Amino acid sequence: MERRKRNLATEINPGNSFRTPEKRMSLARSPDSDISGWGIEETCRYLQEEGLGEWESVFKEHKIDGVALRYLKKEDLGEMGIKPLGDQLRILHSLGKLWHIEEGPQTNKVFNDPIHGHVELHPLLVRIIDTPQFQRLRNIKQLGGTYFVFPGASHNRFEHSIGVGYLAGQLVKALDERQPELLITRRDMLCVQIAGLCHDLGHGPFSHLFDAKFIPKARPNYAWKHEKASLDMFDHLVNKNHLKPLMEKHGLVLPEDLIFIKELITGPLDTNEDSQWAYRGRAKEKSFLYEIVANKRNGIDMDKWDYFARDCHNLGIQNNSDYRRYLKFARVCEADGQRLICTRDKEVGNLYDMFYTRNCLHKRAYQHRVGNIIETMITEAFLKADKHIQVQGSDGKMFTLSTAIDDMEAYTKLTDHVFEQILHSSNPKLAEAQQILQNILYRRLYKFVGQTQPKKSLKVTQEMLHAWEANLAKSIPQTGALAVTLLPEDFVVSVIQMDYGMKKENPIDNMRFYCKTDPTKAVKIRKHQVSKFLPAHFAEQLIRVYYKKMDDEGLVAAQKHFVQWCMNKDFIKPQDGDVIAPELTPLKQSWDCRQEETDDEDLPCKMTLFQD
């Protein structure tokens, strides 16, 4: 009996080492972890490493390479001449380890997320999270100044980024399980998850306030977006933390996969390249992977699915869309010369609900009139403080608030804390900026004057906004001058673009669907095929005017100037125009309707023939 035990131990653990059988069965690494690229020799080498060398000749005879490994079943092994059930199970067990992501699920880390539950992440993703460049996102509010209006909007870019990395992994794994013929590799899966995790690394203080409001005014001739900074910060994160060897250890191929990850975040890196396929990270056969993190085709991606669910949860707004159903029904079909992610035809309503949710979030929260003016005031404070904020970057060089984007070492140190840095500074040069921030805390905000819309969409520039502010000051009501004199600097004009993410286009027109009867054929579904209750237009512009001073008389005068200005510009009548300036609105014929208004604003109002 003892001899049999010793022989069994030797068979399980050659070389009489003390490794346990469980450790011996850990995944053997290969120079190329992209299994689909293996030839017959690489396959045979793996069999030898797994102690299955006795079947090497059988695999060579049947020319089993990396692609074929994925599809092997017990029946196939039996036809190849491997009859014993035990041998078949041993081979399938060893081959099955190839399709696990790296060392196996037991080494992954679990995060308890309030939106997605227990989120399991690959060790390489955890290593990226545990860097100063990623941890910085803990101190950048997801919704910027909206937190000053919605007390629950305290979540940050940190948890959103983890959520997108997780959802991106869920989608790519679902596609792989549903359609193994897509040949999605472990490298593909890992790159997609890293891209989801790192897509927002480039956000500045108060998120979109920084790249949409502050930088355009501080550096008007510099075309900069947070997506560009995300790529720069990703490169900085990898190099600063010496992650390339670790990435290679986990099976990534550099620099190809680094290019692929950055393309997943921002699209093609070489926009001037004259080619039918603009991407360099993956071939055209993998085109569907570019729709997971940042979908340039229709905007339906894991970034949106996460922030819709997360923002609704924290804002207390009902979420009408369900990303879980999207994951269940997503599959890849051939369409327009590419492989595209499609969903079931019956899910078209869920996608319209998704964009309706987006519109509701913008109207109720993202573009809340008080939140917008608070962000405008923060922007003004940042502009006044810009040259007086010093941030140390690479080689000890100093940068300002607006130039820190040129150096990732400096930009890493820039978070929402700059608000408190200005507020509590003893530098007298920051006095004006401090006063603006104190006004926000004491709720001494610019006053909302009114909102209108142009009848046709306008291309608005900073020069146009300044001209409008001057026109507002000059728009003395036709009924006579008021006692208060208004100046252009008393006004703030803000133009907000509301759409479904693709300007005037309907994003669902760029989505493809499949039917139950033929899941391989991609089809379009037009709006009129779905419901008559869907929107007729998918974009609108809102023009908002604010009054900077605190006096009530000036506010009343500003409101009347605003109504007169709307009349002069032939804008839509403000909703409260009849209340704030009842003596003015009858003076414009198209505003003096005594019957129900028509849908067409350009039609003249028809007066009733008889009146009570």
Helices and strands as residue ranges (DSSP letters): H 2-12, G 14-16, H 21-24, G 35-37, H 40-49, G 53-55, H 56-61, H 66-69, H 74-79, H 85-96, G 97-99, G 105-107, E 109-113, E 117-121, H 123-129, H 132-135, G 136-139, G 144-148, H 157-178, G 180-182, H 186-198, H 208-209, I 210-214, H 215-218, H 226-240, H 244-249, H 256-266, G 284-291, H 302-315, H 323-329, E 331-335, E 338-344, G 345-347, H 348-361, I 362-366, H 369-385, G 386-388, E 391-392, G 394-396, E 398-399, G 404-406, H 408-411, H 418-423, G 428-430, H 431-441, E 447-452, H 462-474, G 488-490, E 491-499, G 507-510, E 513-514, G 527-529, E 539-547, H 552-569, H 577-580, G 585-587, G 589-591
